[in-house]
Amino acid sequence: MRNSNVEKLLLNLLGLEKAESLFSTLNFPSSLETWEDGVVTRGELAQAMNMALFEELLVRSANGRRYTTDAVSAGRSVYFDHGALRTVRWSDNGALPPGEAAFTRILRPLGFRHNGTYPLDKLGMTGRAYAHEDVPDEIAQFFVSELHPERFSEEFQQAVTNVLSSSVDPLSPLAISQLSDLERDGSLPIVAATSLLPKIVGAFARQHGVPTVADYEVLSAESAEMGWIATEGNAFNHATDRVPDVFKLSDEEKTKGRPMKTDVERSRSGRVFQTAYHADLVEREFLSKNGECIKRQVPGSFYEFITRKQVLNRTTRRWETDLRFDAGNATGIFKMTAIEPS
């Protein structure tokens, strides 16, 4: 039977057609097959949020939509492994908390816990993974990266301030209070959860104003990742399907003419393998030096694929999916949003 709490949350947020499509497309945690009507657990709310964010990614990525449509048509489902977002750890961030703090205040009440730190020094960033404490292998993880402007030039830092200082906080006082209740109790009445879900989904978006062409060019010249943040903000950078054999899938997608990454990234552990489509090009607005609105095509979001091998848990003596990430893999995957990805 379908979890009626998650179903009601998605019906209210997305409508019948999109909710039905998500249930037929994505894996659903077996632990959520039992529920209490009207009382939404943190796991249920986390799953509803993840499903809504996956739908939002498909809106942003035409290639992701094509792949997902093909998978469902072939009788397969998508195993949503993780979603990734980019943040900036900077004091001049408007009303938005700097860096990952803007999202840990959402993730922690929902039951996500820090699951590893990954220095991305070549990119001037730090990545951190967050896995769900209740069902880490079935509820999609988050890979949250922070960019460190102090590692770049003074001109770059000024451009960061110019872009981010207009940021607003998408969470209302009521939403923050509801997150506090959720963190304390582990659940919310469905009325409160229904009110909260649009707010937390809406946090995964651009919260600052239209950037100027000049600022965008300064940022992009030193950091493709910050250039991307200037236009896309904190939207999902990518969503990831966990597949049995990413090498086989890569070859198949290349045969179809899909814009695949040239090589599959391999972790140092030899257990995590990742590849991706190149980012879809999207049209975004910029302000000229005269204040006129102009449009350019820039890299948007993309769709990733991952294969995870199992590792023996020497405490429980059980084989478990290796849910870790790899800094080298992440650095290679991040190049998918560069103007000329490798």
N, C-alpha and C positions, 0 to 999 in steps of 0.2 A: 504494500500500500504506500501511496505517496504521502510524505510528511505534510500534513495540512497547514502547519504553522509557516513553513517555508513557502508553501504554495500561496497562501494568503498574502504574505509579504510581497512576493513577486507579482502576483496579480494586481495588487494595489499600486505597485511602482511602475510596472512595465506593460500591464494589460495581458489579455488572454493569449494572444498569438505569440508574443515573445516569451512569455512564461512557459507555454507548452513546448516551444522550440528548445528552450534551455534544458528542460527536463528530459527531452528526447536526445539531446546532444551530449551532455556532460555526465561524467561519473557522479554518483551520489553516495556519500558516506554511509556505510552499513550501520554505524552506530546511531544514525539519526532516523532509522526506520521505526523507532519507538519514540513517542512524544506525548506531551500533555497539552490538550487543546487549550489555547488562550494564554499559555505561559511559554514564552520564547527563551530558550536557553542561549548561552553565548555561542555555542557551536552552531545552532540553527541560524542565528543572526549572522555569524561569520560566513556560513555557507550561502545564505541569501545575498549578502554583500558581494561575495566572490562571483556568484553567478551573474549578478547585475553588472559587475565590472568586466566580466568576460564578454557580455553582450555589447558593452560600450566599446571594447577593443575591436570587435567585429565591425562596428560602425566606422571606426577609424582606419581599418585595414581591409582593403578590397581583396588582397591576396589571402588574408586570413579567412575571409568569408568564403572564398572559392574553395580553399582547402577543407573547411568545416563542412560545407555543403557536399563536397565529394565524399568525405568520410561517412557522413550520415547516409548518403545515397548508397554507399557500399555496405551498409549494415553495421558500421563501426560507430563507436562513440569516442569522444575526446576525454582523455584523462587529464584534467586540469592540474598540472604539476605546480606551477608558480606564476605569479605576476610580478613585474618589476616596475619600479618608479624611481624617478630622480629628484633629489632635493638639493638645496644649497645651504650650507652652514655659514650664515652671514648675519651680522647684527642689523644691517639696514635692510630688513625684510618686511617692512610695513607692519601690518597687524598680524601677519602669519608667523607662528613660532618658527625659529630657524631650523633648518636641516630636518633630520628624521623625527624630531620632537613633534612636528605637525602631524605625524602619523602614528607614532608609538602611543600617543594619547587616545588613539582609536583602536589600535591593534591589541594593546594589552588588556583593556576591558573585554574585548572579544575572545580572549583566551590565547592569543599568540605570545610566544616567548622567544627571546633571543636565542638563535641557534647557530651562531658563528659569525666571525668578523673576517672580512677579506680586503686587505689593503690593495687598492687599485692605483698604485703610485704612478704608473705611466700616464694615467688619466687625471692625476691630481684629485683622486676621489677615494672614499672608503665605502665598501659595501657591507651590509649586515643582513643576515637572513633571519626571518621570523617564522617559526613553525607553530602549528596549533597544538597546545598542550594536551587536549583531549584526544584528538585524532590526527597526529602529525602526518601520517601516510596518506590520508584520504581527503583532508581539507587542504586546498592549495596554499602553499607557502607564499611569503612575500620576500622579495629581494629589494631592499631599500638602500639606495646609494646616496651619499652626501658628496657634493663638490666643495672643495676648499679654495675659495678665491685668493686667499693669502699666498698661495703657491704660484700665483701668476703675476703679471705686471701691474703697476699702479693704474695704468690706463684701463686694463681689464677690470680691475676692482671697481673703478669708478663707473664703468659701464654696467657692472652687476648691480651696483647701488641704483643707478638710473632706472634699470628695468624692474628690480624687485621692490623698491621702496613704495610702490603703489599697491602692494599686495593687501588683500582683505582676508579676514578670517572667515572661512565658510561655516564654522560651527557656532551656532547660537548659544547663549547661556543655558537655554533649555536642553539643547543637545549635550552640552558638557555635563550638565546635571544628570541626564539620563545615562551617559557613559559611566559616571561615578556610581550610580545605582547598580549598573550592570557589573562593574568590577567588584562591588561589595557583595552582591547577591548571586551572581552567576546567571541571572535571568531577568527578564522584564515582562510585564503584562503586554499582551499583543498590541494594545492600543499605543503604548509607549514605543514599542519596537517598530510599529508601522510609522510612527512620527519620526523616529530616529534614522531609519534606513535611508531615506532620500538625502539627509544631511551628510551622512558618512560616505555615501557613494559620490555625492557632489564635491567632496573634499579632493577627490582624485581628478583634478582639472587644473586649468591655469587660473591662478588667483590674482595675477597682476595685469596691468593694462597693455595696450598695444605697444610693442617696442619700436624704437626708431631704427631706420636702416643703418645709421652710423653705429649705434650701440651693437646691433646684431652682427655687423661686419667685424667689429673689434673682438667680440666674444667668440665668433666662429673661427677667426684666424688663430686664436690660441687654444680653443677647446671646442671641438665639435659637439661635445656633450652639453656645454653651457649654451651654445647656440641653439641646440634643440630645446633646452629648458626655456629659453627666451620666447619661443613660439608655442611650445606645448605645455609648459608648466609641469605640474605633478600628475598629469594623465598617465595611464598605463603606458610605459615604454614598450612593453611586449607582454604577451601571454604565451604559455608554453604547454604543448601537448606531450605527455609522457608516452613514448612508443616503445615497442619491444626491440626494434632494430633501427636506430637512427641512420646507420650507414646505408641500409637497403632503401629506407624512405628517401634519403638524400638523392640517391641515384634515380629513383622513380620520379621524383619531382623535377629533377634536371631534364629527364627525358620528356616530360610534359612541357618543358620550356618555362618552368617557374623560375623566378629570380632568386635562386638558392645561393647561399654562401659557398665559396669555392671548396673549402675544406671543413671537415668535422673537427671541432675542438675536443681534446682528450685531457681529462684531469690527470694530475700527477699520481693519484691513487689507482688509476686504471679502471675506475668503476663508474665514472660519470662522463657522458659523451653528449655534445650539444652542437646543433647547427640551427640555421634560421634563414628565412627570406630576407632580402634587403628591405629596408623600410619603404613603405608606400610614400609616394610624393603627394603632398597636400598643398593647397593654396592658402596662404596666410596673409593677413594685413600687416603693413608697416607704415610708420610715419616718416615722411621725407623731412629734410632740413627746413622746408617751408611749412611743415605741419599738414601737408596733404597726405591723404590715405592712398597707398599704392599696394599692389598685391604681387607676391612672388611664390614660386613653387619651392618648397623646402621638404626635407625628410620628415615624415611623420612616424607613426608607430609601426610595429612589425610583429610577425608570428614566429615563434621559436619551437624547436623540437628537442626532446631530451630522452636519453636512455639511461636508466639507473640500474646498476647491478646490485646484488645483495652482499651484505657483510655480516659476519658472525658476531653477534652480541655475546661477549665472553662472560657477561654476568648472568644473562638469562639462558645462555646456550641455544639461542634461537637465531635463525637467519632473518635479517631485516633489510629493507630497502635502504641503500645509502642515500640519505636525504641531504647530504652536504653539498656545497658548491665548491668552485675552484677559481682562484683569482685570475689565473691565466685564461681559463675558459671565458670568464666574465669579460675580461678585457677584449678578447677576440669577438665576442658576441656584441659588445657595445659598438663596435665599428660598423654595425649594420645601419646606424643612423648618421654616419659620416656622408658628406657629399659624394665621395667616391669610395664606397666601402670595398674591403678586400674580400 
